[in-house]
Amino acid sequence: MPFSAGGFTRRDAALPNVRGKVHAVIGMRRSGKTTFLKQLLTAQKQSRESELSLYISFDDDRLADVSLADLSHLIEEYYRRYPELRGRETICWYLDEIQLVQGWERFVRRIMDTERVEIVVSGSSARMLSREVHTSLRGRGIDTVIRPYSFREFLRHRGEEPSRGPRRWTPAERSRIEKRFLEFLSEGGFPEVQGLPAPLRIELLQGYVNTVLFRDIVERYGVTQVAALRWLIRHCLRNPAAAYSIHRLYKDLKSQGHAIAKDTVYAFLEHILDSFLLSSVPLATDSERRRNSNPRKLYPADTGLIGAFDMGGRANTGHALESAILTEIERRKADIGYVKTDEGHEIDFLARYPARGAELIQVCSDISNEATLKRELRALREARDIPHKARKLLLVLTHEHALSFIGTGIDAVPAYEWMLPDEGE
Protein backbone atom coordinates (compact mmCIF):
# COMPACT_ATOMS: atom_id res chain seq x y z
CA MET A 1 0.00 0.00 0.00
CA PRO A 2 1.54 3.37 -1.02
CA PHE A 3 0.37 5.22 2.09
CA SER A 4 2.94 6.71 4.47
CA ALA A 5 3.93 4.16 7.09
CA GLY A 6 2.39 4.76 10.49
CA GLY A 7 0.55 7.85 9.30
CA PHE A 8 3.61 10.05 9.92
CA THR A 9 2.93 12.20 6.91
CA ARG A 10 4.65 15.59 6.99
CA ARG A 11 2.16 18.30 7.86
CA ASP A 12 2.14 21.81 6.42
CA ALA A 13 1.74 23.31 9.90
CA ALA A 14 4.60 24.92 11.80
CA LEU A 15 5.02 26.61 15.15
CA PRO A 16 5.32 30.41 14.82
CA ASN A 17 8.90 31.54 15.29
CA VAL A 18 8.17 33.55 18.43
CA ARG A 19 10.23 32.97 21.56
CA GLY A 20 9.01 33.36 25.11
CA LYS A 21 5.51 32.09 24.29
CA VAL A 22 3.64 28.96 25.29
CA HIS A 23 2.86 27.25 21.98
CA ALA A 24 -0.61 25.69 22.13
CA VAL A 25 -1.25 22.99 19.51
CA ILE A 26 -5.02 22.58 19.35
CA GLY A 27 -7.61 20.87 17.19
CA MET A 28 -10.22 18.13 17.13
CA ARG A 29 -9.34 14.72 18.51
CA ARG A 30 -7.59 12.34 16.09
CA SER A 31 -6.63 15.16 13.72
CA GLY A 32 -2.91 14.53 14.24
CA LYS A 33 -1.82 16.75 17.15
CA THR A 34 0.17 14.02 18.92
CA THR A 35 1.90 12.99 15.70
CA PHE A 36 2.73 16.65 15.01
CA LEU A 37 4.28 17.00 18.47
CA LYS A 38 6.31 13.83 17.93
CA GLN A 39 7.50 15.15 14.57
CA LEU A 40 8.61 18.36 16.28
CA LEU A 41 10.35 16.28 18.96
CA THR A 42 12.13 14.15 16.36
CA ALA A 43 13.32 17.25 14.50
CA GLN A 44 14.57 18.75 17.77
CA LYS A 45 16.51 15.62 18.68
CA GLN A 46 18.11 15.52 15.25
CA SER A 47 19.42 19.06 15.66
CA ARG A 48 20.46 19.01 19.33
CA GLU A 49 21.18 16.60 22.19
CA SER A 50 18.24 14.30 22.91
CA GLU A 51 18.04 15.13 26.62
CA LEU A 52 17.22 18.76 25.75
CA SER A 53 13.71 17.74 24.63
CA LEU A 54 11.04 15.91 26.60
CA TYR A 55 7.60 14.58 25.55
CA ILE A 56 4.85 13.62 28.03
CA SER A 57 1.32 12.47 27.15
CA PHE A 58 -1.24 13.09 29.88
CA ASP A 59 -3.75 10.95 28.01
CA ASP A 60 -1.74 7.94 29.22
CA ASP A 61 -3.74 6.01 31.81
CA ARG A 62 -0.63 5.76 33.99
CA LEU A 63 -0.77 9.53 34.41
CA ALA A 64 -4.42 9.66 35.40
CA ASP A 65 -5.15 12.05 38.26
CA VAL A 66 -1.77 13.77 38.01
CA SER A 67 -1.72 16.86 40.24
CA LEU A 68 0.13 20.16 40.13
CA ALA A 69 2.44 18.85 42.84
CA ASP A 70 3.25 15.86 40.61
CA LEU A 71 4.21 18.22 37.78
CA SER A 72 6.60 20.01 40.11
CA HIS A 73 8.12 16.68 41.16
CA LEU A 74 8.51 15.82 37.48
CA ILE A 75 10.61 18.84 36.62
CA GLU A 76 12.73 18.44 39.75
CA GLU A 77 13.38 14.78 38.88
CA TYR A 78 14.40 15.81 35.38
CA TYR A 79 16.97 18.29 36.69
CA ARG A 80 18.24 15.76 39.24
CA ARG A 81 19.12 13.56 36.29
CA TYR A 82 20.64 16.40 34.28
CA PRO A 83 21.77 19.01 36.84
CA GLU A 84 24.37 20.43 34.46
CA LEU A 85 21.58 21.64 32.15
CA ARG A 86 19.69 23.75 34.70
CA GLY A 87 20.10 27.42 33.98
CA ARG A 88 22.53 26.69 31.14
CA GLU A 89 20.48 25.13 28.34
CA THR A 90 16.96 25.76 27.05
CA ILE A 91 14.84 22.64 27.50
CA CYS A 92 11.90 21.99 25.14
CA TRP A 93 8.91 20.43 26.92
CA TYR A 94 6.12 18.86 24.84
CA LEU A 95 3.06 18.38 27.05
CA ASP A 96 0.33 16.46 25.18
CA GLU A 97 -3.33 16.78 26.30
CA ILE A 98 -2.21 18.98 29.19
CA GLN A 99 -5.75 20.20 29.86
CA LEU A 100 -6.40 16.92 31.68
CA VAL A 101 -4.31 18.28 34.59
CA GLN A 102 -6.35 20.67 36.69
CA GLY A 103 -4.60 24.03 37.03
CA TRP A 104 -1.83 23.13 34.57
CA GLU A 105 -1.50 26.73 33.43
CA ARG A 106 -0.16 27.82 36.82
CA PHE A 107 2.64 25.26 36.58
CA VAL A 108 3.51 26.34 33.04
CA ARG A 109 3.54 30.01 34.02
CA ARG A 110 5.86 29.31 36.94
CA ILE A 111 8.47 27.34 35.00
CA MET A 112 8.33 29.85 32.15
CA ASP A 113 9.25 32.52 34.72
CA THR A 114 11.89 30.53 36.61
CA GLU A 115 13.53 28.09 34.19
CA ARG A 116 15.14 28.19 30.75
CA VAL A 117 12.39 26.38 28.85
CA GLU A 118 10.32 26.38 25.70
CA ILE A 119 6.83 24.94 26.25
CA VAL A 120 4.58 23.30 23.66
CA VAL A 121 1.19 22.12 24.94
CA SER A 122 -1.59 20.37 23.08
CA GLY A 123 -5.27 19.85 23.66
CA SER A 124 -8.63 19.19 22.03
CA SER A 125 -10.24 22.36 23.32
CA ALA A 126 -10.15 25.84 21.82
CA ARG A 127 -10.96 27.20 25.27
CA MET A 128 -7.69 25.74 26.51
CA LEU A 129 -6.06 28.49 24.51
CA SER A 130 -8.56 31.33 24.72
CA ARG A 131 -9.39 31.12 28.41
CA GLU A 132 -6.53 29.30 30.12
CA VAL A 133 -3.49 30.21 28.05
CA HIS A 134 -4.34 33.83 27.27
CA THR A 135 -5.91 34.63 30.64
CA SER A 136 -3.87 32.64 33.12
CA LEU A 137 -0.62 33.00 31.19
CA ARG A 138 -1.21 36.74 30.70
CA GLY A 139 -0.95 36.88 26.94
CA ARG A 140 2.04 34.58 26.64
CA GLY A 141 0.24 31.97 24.54
CA ILE A 142 0.21 31.54 20.77
CA ASP A 143 -1.75 28.88 18.92
CA THR A 144 -1.23 26.42 16.07
CA VAL A 145 -4.37 24.62 14.88
CA ILE A 146 -3.97 21.08 13.55
CA ARG A 147 -6.85 20.00 11.34
CA PRO A 148 -7.45 16.76 9.41
CA TYR A 149 -5.37 16.46 6.26
CA SER A 150 -5.70 19.18 3.65
CA PHE A 151 -6.05 17.95 0.07
CA ARG A 152 -2.31 18.45 -0.46
CA GLU A 153 -1.53 16.42 2.66
CA PHE A 154 -4.11 13.81 1.55
CA LEU A 155 -2.16 13.38 -1.70
CA ARG A 156 1.19 13.45 0.11
CA HIS A 157 0.02 10.64 2.38
CA ARG A 158 -0.53 8.55 -0.76
CA GLY A 159 2.81 9.51 -2.30
CA GLU A 160 0.97 11.49 -4.99
CA GLU A 161 1.62 15.13 -4.11
CA PRO A 162 2.13 16.98 -7.41
CA SER A 163 5.62 18.36 -7.91
CA ARG A 164 4.38 21.24 -10.06
CA GLY A 165 1.44 23.60 -10.23
CA PRO A 166 -1.86 23.05 -12.09
CA ARG A 167 -0.75 24.96 -15.19
CA ARG A 168 1.88 22.31 -15.89
CA TRP A 169 -0.14 19.15 -15.19
CA THR A 170 -0.48 16.61 -17.95
CA PRO A 171 -4.00 15.40 -18.81
CA ALA A 172 -3.26 12.13 -16.98
CA GLU A 173 -2.10 13.99 -13.85
CA ARG A 174 -5.19 16.18 -13.89
CA SER A 175 -7.49 13.17 -14.23
CA ARG A 176 -5.79 11.40 -11.32
CA ILE A 177 -5.96 14.48 -9.08
CA GLU A 178 -9.62 15.01 -9.96
CA LYS A 179 -10.36 11.38 -9.03
CA ARG A 180 -8.48 11.75 -5.72
CA PHE A 181 -10.35 14.96 -4.96
CA LEU A 182 -13.70 13.21 -5.18
CA GLU A 183 -12.31 10.54 -2.83
CA PHE A 184 -11.13 13.30 -0.48
CA LEU A 185 -14.61 14.84 -0.37
CA SER A 186 -16.12 11.46 0.47
CA GLU A 187 -13.52 9.98 2.83
CA GLY A 188 -12.18 13.12 4.52
CA GLY A 189 -8.76 13.80 5.95
CA PHE A 190 -8.52 12.17 9.38
CA PRO A 191 -5.11 10.44 9.29
CA GLU A 192 -6.17 7.16 10.87
CA VAL A 193 -8.99 6.41 8.42
CA GLN A 194 -6.95 6.82 5.23
CA GLY A 195 -7.32 3.85 2.91
CA LEU A 196 -9.80 1.98 5.10
CA PRO A 197 -12.92 0.33 3.65
CA ALA A 198 -16.06 2.41 4.09
CA PRO A 199 -17.69 0.39 6.92
CA LEU A 200 -14.59 0.55 9.12
CA ARG A 201 -13.97 4.21 8.25
CA ILE A 202 -17.52 5.13 9.23
CA GLU A 203 -17.25 3.19 12.48
CA LEU A 204 -14.04 5.02 13.42
CA LEU A 205 -15.44 8.43 12.54
CA GLN A 206 -18.57 7.82 14.58
CA GLY A 207 -16.31 6.74 17.43
CA TYR A 208 -14.37 10.01 17.19
CA VAL A 209 -17.59 11.97 17.57
CA ASN A 210 -18.69 9.88 20.54
CA THR A 211 -15.32 10.52 22.20
CA VAL A 212 -15.74 14.26 21.67
CA LEU A 213 -19.26 14.02 23.04
CA PHE A 214 -18.31 12.26 26.27
CA ARG A 215 -14.69 13.26 26.93
CA ASP A 216 -14.55 16.84 25.64
CA ILE A 217 -18.08 17.99 26.46
CA VAL A 218 -20.00 15.79 28.92
CA GLU A 219 -17.07 15.16 31.30
CA ARG A 220 -15.45 18.57 30.91
CA TYR A 221 -18.61 20.62 31.43
CA GLY A 222 -20.70 18.28 33.57
CA VAL A 223 -23.49 17.99 31.00
CA THR A 224 -26.50 16.01 32.23
CA GLN A 225 -28.82 16.27 29.20
CA VAL A 226 -26.72 13.90 27.12
CA ALA A 227 -29.55 12.78 24.83
CA ALA A 228 -30.29 16.37 23.79
CA LEU A 229 -26.60 17.05 23.19
CA ARG A 230 -26.23 13.87 21.12
CA TRP A 231 -29.27 14.80 19.01
CA LEU A 232 -27.89 18.31 18.42
CA ILE A 233 -24.51 17.01 17.27
CA ARG A 234 -25.96 14.42 14.92
CA HIS A 235 -28.51 16.86 13.54
CA CYS A 236 -25.80 19.38 12.65
CA LEU A 237 -23.54 16.75 11.09
CA ARG A 238 -26.41 15.39 9.00
CA ASN A 239 -27.26 18.89 7.74
CA PRO A 240 -23.89 20.48 6.86
CA ALA A 241 -23.68 24.05 5.61
CA ALA A 242 -27.15 24.81 6.99
CA ALA A 243 -27.95 28.14 8.66
CA TYR A 244 -29.08 27.94 12.26
CA SER A 245 -30.15 30.31 14.97
CA ILE A 246 -30.27 29.35 18.64
CA HIS A 247 -34.03 29.83 18.52
CA ARG A 248 -34.40 27.39 15.63
CA LEU A 249 -32.20 24.77 17.29
CA TYR A 250 -34.20 25.24 20.49
CA LYS A 251 -37.47 24.69 18.61
CA ASP A 252 -36.07 21.62 16.85
CA LEU A 253 -34.96 20.10 20.15
CA LYS A 254 -38.35 20.78 21.73
CA SER A 255 -40.09 19.13 18.78
CA GLN A 256 -37.97 16.02 19.43
CA GLY A 257 -39.25 15.86 22.99
CA HIS A 258 -36.21 17.32 24.76
CA ALA A 259 -37.15 19.59 27.68
CA ILE A 260 -34.32 22.09 27.45
CA ALA A 261 -33.77 25.79 28.09
CA LYS A 262 -32.66 28.12 25.31
CA ASP A 263 -29.58 29.12 27.32
CA THR A 264 -28.62 25.44 27.51
CA VAL A 265 -28.84 25.13 23.72
CA TYR A 266 -26.53 28.14 23.42
CA ALA A 267 -24.07 26.54 25.88
CA PHE A 268 -24.20 23.21 24.02
CA LEU A 269 -23.38 24.86 20.72
CA GLU A 270 -20.47 26.75 22.28
CA HIS A 271 -19.12 23.48 23.71
CA ILE A 272 -19.39 21.77 20.30
CA LEU A 273 -17.56 24.63 18.57
CA ASP A 274 -14.99 24.62 21.37
CA SER A 275 -14.22 20.96 20.65
CA PHE A 276 -13.55 21.74 16.94
CA LEU A 277 -16.26 19.29 15.86
CA LEU A 278 -18.11 22.09 14.05
CA SER A 279 -17.16 25.47 12.61
CA SER A 280 -19.48 28.47 12.63
CA VAL A 281 -19.64 31.11 9.88
CA PRO A 282 -21.47 34.37 10.71
CA LEU A 283 -22.96 36.98 8.42
CA ALA A 284 -20.19 39.21 7.08
CA THR A 285 -20.98 42.62 8.53
CA ASP A 286 -19.27 45.27 10.61
CA SER A 287 -22.40 45.54 12.75
CA GLU A 288 -22.14 43.40 15.88
CA ARG A 289 -25.93 43.55 16.30
CA ARG A 290 -26.60 42.27 12.76
CA ARG A 291 -23.97 39.57 13.10
CA ASN A 292 -25.51 38.27 16.32
CA SER A 293 -29.14 38.53 15.16
CA ASN A 294 -28.62 36.64 11.88
CA PRO A 295 -28.31 32.84 11.61
CA ARG A 296 -24.87 31.25 11.49
CA LYS A 297 -23.90 28.50 9.06
CA LEU A 298 -22.49 25.35 10.67
CA TYR A 299 -19.96 23.04 9.03
CA PRO A 300 -18.34 19.76 10.12
CA ALA A 301 -14.63 19.62 10.98
CA ASP A 302 -14.06 17.16 8.14
CA THR A 303 -15.98 16.05 5.06
CA GLY A 304 -15.75 12.40 6.13
CA LEU A 305 -18.10 13.12 9.03
CA ILE A 306 -20.92 13.96 6.62
CA GLY A 307 -21.16 10.48 5.15
CA ALA A 308 -20.56 8.90 8.55
CA PHE A 309 -23.77 10.41 9.93
CA ASP A 310 -26.03 10.98 6.92
CA MET A 311 -27.41 7.54 6.16
CA GLY A 312 -29.94 8.79 3.64
CA GLY A 313 -27.86 7.63 0.68
CA ARG A 314 -27.37 11.16 -0.67
CA ALA A 315 -24.11 11.95 -2.48
CA ASN A 316 -23.76 15.25 -0.58
CA THR A 317 -20.99 16.37 -2.92
CA GLY A 318 -22.11 19.99 -2.78
CA HIS A 319 -22.13 20.20 1.00
CA ALA A 320 -18.84 18.30 1.23
CA LEU A 321 -17.27 20.69 -1.29
CA GLU A 322 -18.48 23.74 0.63
CA SER A 323 -17.18 22.27 3.90
CA ALA A 324 -13.79 21.49 2.36
CA ILE A 325 -13.47 25.03 0.99
CA LEU A 326 -14.28 26.50 4.41
CA THR A 327 -11.65 24.35 6.13
CA GLU A 328 -9.04 25.41 3.59
CA ILE A 329 -9.92 29.09 4.13
CA GLU A 330 -9.56 28.55 7.89
CA ARG A 331 -6.20 26.88 7.27
CA ARG A 332 -5.12 30.02 5.41
CA LYS A 333 -6.02 32.09 8.50
CA ALA A 334 -8.68 34.29 6.93
CA ASP A 335 -11.54 36.02 8.71
CA ILE A 336 -14.66 34.37 7.28
CA GLY A 337 -18.29 35.31 6.84
CA TYR A 338 -21.10 34.73 4.37
CA VAL A 339 -22.69 37.58 2.40
CA LYS A 340 -26.29 38.51 1.70
CA THR A 341 -26.91 40.95 -1.12
CA ASP A 342 -29.56 43.66 -1.05
CA GLU A 343 -31.55 41.54 -3.50
CA GLY A 344 -31.59 38.64 -1.03
CA HIS A 345 -29.04 36.37 -2.71
CA GLU A 346 -26.25 34.69 -0.78
CA ILE A 347 -22.50 34.30 -1.30
CA ASP A 348 -21.03 31.31 0.51
CA PHE A 349 -17.85 32.97 1.79
CA LEU A 350 -16.18 36.32 2.13
CA ALA A 351 -12.60 35.52 3.11
CA ARG A 352 -10.55 38.44 4.39
CA TYR A 353 -6.85 37.67 4.53
CA PRO A 354 -4.58 39.63 6.90
CA ALA A 355 -2.02 40.67 4.29
CA ARG A 356 -3.61 40.19 0.86
CA GLY A 357 -7.10 41.58 0.69
CA ALA A 358 -10.29 39.57 0.38
CA GLU A 359 -12.03 37.05 -1.85
CA LEU A 360 -15.71 36.44 -2.51
CA ILE A 361 -16.17 32.72 -3.03
CA GLN A 362 -19.25 31.01 -4.40
CA VAL A 363 -19.15 27.20 -4.21
CA CYS A 364 -21.04 25.14 -6.77
CA SER A 365 -20.58 21.41 -7.34
CA ASP A 366 -22.70 21.11 -10.47
CA ILE A 367 -23.34 23.83 -13.05
CA SER A 368 -24.81 21.58 -15.74
CA ASN A 369 -28.16 23.25 -15.06
CA GLU A 370 -28.13 26.66 -16.74
CA ALA A 371 -30.50 28.16 -14.16
CA THR A 372 -28.16 27.12 -11.36
CA LEU A 373 -25.17 28.73 -13.06
CA LYS A 374 -27.09 31.97 -13.68
CA ARG A 375 -28.17 32.11 -10.02
CA GLU A 376 -24.63 31.65 -8.71
CA LEU A 377 -23.17 34.24 -11.09
CA ARG A 378 -25.92 36.75 -10.37
CA ALA A 379 -25.17 36.60 -6.66
CA LEU A 380 -21.45 37.20 -7.27
CA ARG A 381 -22.13 40.15 -9.55
CA GLU A 382 -24.49 41.71 -7.03
CA ALA A 383 -22.02 41.20 -4.18
CA ARG A 384 -19.09 42.90 -5.91
CA ASP A 385 -20.75 46.26 -5.27
CA ILE A 386 -20.74 45.67 -1.50
CA PRO A 387 -17.93 47.69 0.13
CA HIS A 388 -15.84 44.73 1.26
CA LYS A 389 -12.85 45.45 -1.04
CA ALA A 390 -12.69 41.86 -2.35
CA ARG A 391 -9.77 41.43 -4.72
CA LYS A 392 -11.26 38.36 -6.41
CA LEU A 393 -14.67 37.00 -7.30
CA LEU A 394 -14.39 33.22 -7.49
CA LEU A 395 -16.80 30.53 -8.59
CA VAL A 396 -15.26 27.36 -7.11
CA LEU A 397 -16.33 24.13 -8.81
CA THR A 398 -15.85 20.42 -8.26
CA HIS A 399 -14.61 19.72 -11.79
CA GLU A 400 -12.83 21.64 -14.50
CA HIS A 401 -15.25 23.47 -16.80
CA ALA A 402 -14.77 25.73 -19.80
CA LEU A 403 -16.64 28.84 -18.71
CA SER A 404 -15.24 31.60 -20.88
CA PHE A 405 -18.68 33.23 -20.97
CA ILE A 406 -18.68 34.09 -17.28
CA GLY A 407 -17.46 37.58 -17.96
CA THR A 408 -14.82 39.94 -16.72
CA GLY A 409 -14.11 39.96 -13.02
CA ILE A 410 -15.30 36.44 -12.13
CA ASP A 411 -12.90 33.50 -12.17
CA ALA A 412 -14.11 29.90 -12.42
CA VAL A 413 -11.67 27.67 -10.56
CA PRO A 414 -11.77 23.90 -9.99
CA ALA A 415 -11.55 23.36 -6.23
CA TYR A 416 -8.57 21.02 -6.47
CA GLU A 417 -6.61 23.71 -8.36
CA TRP A 418 -7.55 26.31 -5.76
CA MET A 419 -6.25 23.96 -3.06
CA LEU A 420 -3.02 23.20 -4.97
CA PRO A 421 -1.98 26.60 -6.30
CA ASP A 422 1.19 27.36 -8.21
CA GLU A 423 3.93 28.80 -6.02
CA GLY A 424 3.51 32.54 -5.58
CA GLU A 425 -0.27 32.53 -6.06
N, C-alpha and C positions, 0 to 999 in steps of 0.2 A: 504494500500500500504506500503511495507516494507521500502520505501526510507526514508532517514533522514528528519525529519520535518524542513521545511523552508530552506532546502539546507545547513544547518550549519554543514556540514561534516568536521571533523577534517582534516586539510591539513598536508602534510609532510614537509612543508616549515617552516623555523624559521629564525628570525633575527639573524645575526652574533653577537656573544657576544663581541662587540667592543664598548667601551664607547667613548664619545666625537665626534661621527660621526653622520651625518644626514643619517638616514636609508631611502632609496628610494625604495618603493614597486612598481614595474612596471610590465607591461604585457598588453596583448590585452584587450580591453573592454569586460566585462561580463565574464572574466575568474575567478573572485572571489576575486579581490583585496580588495573591500570594506568589504566583509564578513571576510576576513583575518584580516583586521585592527580591526573590531569589536570583533573578537575572541581574539586578543591581548589585546584590551581594557577590555574585560570581565575578562581575566586572571589577568590583572593588578589590577582591582578593587577587585578581590577576595583575593589578597595578600597584599593590602595596602588600605588606605583610598580613597574613591571614588573621592574626590575633587582633588586628586593628578594626575588625568588623565583626558584629555579633547579630545573629538572627534568633528571635524568640517568637513562637506562635502561642498566643493565649487561647486559641481554640482547641489546643491539646487537652484531652481530659485529665492528664496528669497535673495540669496547672489550674484546674477548676478551683474556684474560691480563693484565688491568690489575692492577698491584701496589699495595701500600700507599704506596710512594714516589710512584706516579703520582697517587694521591688527594691527597697532600700538594702535588704540583705543581699540581693542579687548583685547589685553594683559593687557592694563592698567585697563580695566573694570574688568578683571579676578582678578587682584591683589587688586583692591578696595574691591572686595567681600571677598577675603581671604588674607588680608595684613600680617597676621602672618606667611604665607608660604614663602613670598618673601625673598630670600637669605638664607632660612633655609632648605627648602625641594626641592628635584628635581621633577619638574613637567614634565609629559609625555604628549606631544602634538601630536595628530594624525590628520594630515591635508590631507584630501582625495581630489584627483583631484586638487592639488594645482597649477598645471601649468595654470589653468584658470585665475589666478591672475597675471597680468603683473608685472614683476620685483620681484616676490615672494622671489627669492633667496637672495636678499639684506636684506629683513626682517628677514629671517631665519638666515643669517650670523650674523646679529646684535644681535638677542636675544641669539644665541649660545655663543656670546662673552660677553654678559652683564648679562645674567640670568642663574639660575640653572635649566636647561631644558634638556630633551631628546626629539629629534624631529624625527617623522616618517612621511614621505610624500608619497603620492601615485600619480600615473599618468599613462596614456595610451601611453606614448611616451618614447622610449629609449633615445631620445635626451635630455629629461628632466634630465636624469642622466648624460650622457656623456658630454653635453655642459654646462648645467646650474649648475648642482651640482658640477661636478669636476672642472669646470673653475671658476665660480663665487664664489663657496665655498672653493676654493683653496685646493682641495684634501681632504676635510672633508666628502665626501659622500661615502656611501657603499650601494650596491644594493642587493635586493632580488626579483627575478623574480617569479611571480605567473602565472602559465599556467593553461589551462583547466585540469580537473582531469587526473591524471595518471591512469593506469589500476588498481593499488592497491586502489587508492582513489575511482575509479569507483565502485569497489566491496564493499568498505567500505560504500559508500553511500547507497548501497542496503542491508547492514547488512550481507554481504557475504565474508568479508575479511578473507582469510584462516589464521588459528591460528598456522599453521606449514608450513614448507617448502615443495617444490615439491617432495622430496624424500620420504616423509611420507604421501602423499595424497592417499586416497583410490581410486579405479577405479571410484566410483560415484562422488567423489569430483573433480577428474580430468575431467570427462565428463562435469560437471557443469561449471567449470572454462573455459574449451575450448568453450562451448556454449556462455558464457558471453564475452569471448574475441572476438568472431566474431561479437557480438552485439556492443562491444566497437569500433571495426574498422568501423562499419557502422554508429553508432549514434554519436560517439565522446564523449568528456568529458566536454563540457560546462555545468556548474552546473544547469542552469535554464532549459535546455532542457531534463534533465534526465526523462525517463519514459513517455515522450509525444508521441502521435501518430505521424507517419512520416509527414503528411501534416503540422501540427502545428510546428513540430521541424524544418522543412525546412524553413517555413515562418520566424521563429525567427532567424535562422542562417543567412538567407539572409538579415534580418533587421540589424543584428550585423554588417555585412559587409557594408551596406549602411551608418550606423552611423560612422564607421571608415572612409569611403570615404568622407563624408561631414564634420564631426566634427573634425577628427584628421588630415585630409589632406587638403581638399578644404579650410576650414575656417582658419586653422592654417597657411597655406603657401600661401594663396591667389591664389589658382589654378584657372585658367580661362578655360582651355581645359578639362572640366569635362567629356565630352563624351570619349575622348581618354584615360583618367585615368580610367574611368569605364570599358572600353574595356580591358585595360591592366590587371586590377585586375581579371576580370572574366576569361580572357584567361589563366592566370596563375593558378587560382583555378580549372579550367576544365582540366588542363594538369599538374597534380602534378608530382613531381620528374623528370621533364624534364629539360634538360640543355639549358640555354639561354645565349646569349651574348647581349650586348646593341645594337650591329649592327643588330642582328636578330630581336630583338623586334622592333627596329626602322623600319625595312623593313616590318614586319608584320603589324604595325600600318599604314604605308603608303599604303599598299595593301588594307586596310580597308577604305581608303579614308580620313584618318586623316592627315592634314597638320601640321607636328610637327617636331621640331628640335631634333637632336640626343642628345644634352645636356639636353633637356627637358625630354626625355625618361629616361636618367640617373637619373635626379632629381626625377622623379616620382617613379622609383624603390627604391631609397633611402628613400623616404617618406613612401612607403608601408612597407619596412623592419622596418623602425623606429616605425611604428604603431603596430608591432608584428603580422601583418596579414600573412606575409610570412617569412620563414627563408631561408637563402642563404648558400649553401655549396660550397666552392671553391675547386680547385684542391689542393691536399696535396703535397706541395713542399716548400722547403726553399727558392726558387727563387721568389722574389717579382714580377719580370717581367713575369715569366711563370704563376704565380697565377693570375695576372691581365689580361693576354692575352688569357687565356683559359676560356671557358664558365663556368658559375656557375649553380648549380642545385637548383631549387626553390621548396619549400615545403610549404603546408598550415600550419597554426598554430594548426589546429585540424583536425582529420580525418572526422568529421562530415561535414566540409565545402566542401569536395569533392562531396559527394552525393547531397548536397544542390545546387550545381552549374552545375554538369554534368548531364544533362537530357537525355543522350543518352541511358540509360538503362543498361550501363555496370556495372558489379559487382565491378570492381576497387579494388578488395581485395589486389592485389599486391602493388599498389600505396599506398593504405591506410596503409598496413603493413610497407612499407618503411618509410612513414611519421611518423607513431607511433614510430618506432625504433629511428628515428632522434630526436624526441621530448624527448624521454627517455634519450638519450645520452646527450642532452642539459641539461636536468634536473640534470644529474650527473656531470655537469660542466666540460665536456671534450672539448678539442680543436678538431674541426671536419673538415675533408676534404674527398674528394673521391680520389681514386687511379687509375691511368692508368699504366698498365704494358708495358714493352718494346714491347711486342707482340701485343699491342693494345686492350687488354681486360681491363675491368673496375671492380673495387671493390667499392661497394656502400659507405662504410664508413671506414675511419681510425680515430679511437677515441683515442686521447692521453690524459690520465688522469694525473692530477698534481702530484699525489703521488703513482700511481700504474701502471706505464707503459702504454702500448697501446694495442688496439685490432683492428684487421682487421675483418670487419663484412660484410658478403655478405647476402643479404635478398632475400628470394625466397619463394613465397607463394604456389607454386605447383611444386613438383619434380616428378610427375607421369610420365612425359616424360623423358626418359633416356638421350636424347640429351641435354635437359635443365640442368639436374643434372651434366652431364659431363662438360658443359660449365661453370657452376658456380664453380665447384671444380677446374677446370683448372685455372681459374683466381686467385683463392685463392693460389694455389700452386705456380703460377708464382710470385705473389706479396710477398710471404714470403721471397724472396731473396732481396727485396728492403730494403735499410738500414733505416728502420723506427723503429726497435727494438720493434715490436709488440709482446706482451707476449702470445696472443691467436689469433688463426684463427678460426672464428666462421661462420658457416652457419646457419642463423636464419630462422626458418620455421614457417608457420602458425600453423600446426598441429604436433603432435608427430609422428615420423617416426623411424623405426628400420633401422639405416644406419651404421651398423658395418663395412661395406666395404669401408667407406670413407678413412680410412687410418690414420696413425699416424700423429698427429699434427693438425688435423682439427676436431673441435667439431660441431656436429649437435645439435642445441638447439631449442626447441619450443619457440616461442616468449613470450608466457605467462609465461613460466618458467623463462626466462631471465629477465622478468619484476617483478617477484615475487621470488627472490633468497632466498635460505636458509640464515640465519644469519651468518655473517662472510665471505660470498662469495663476 
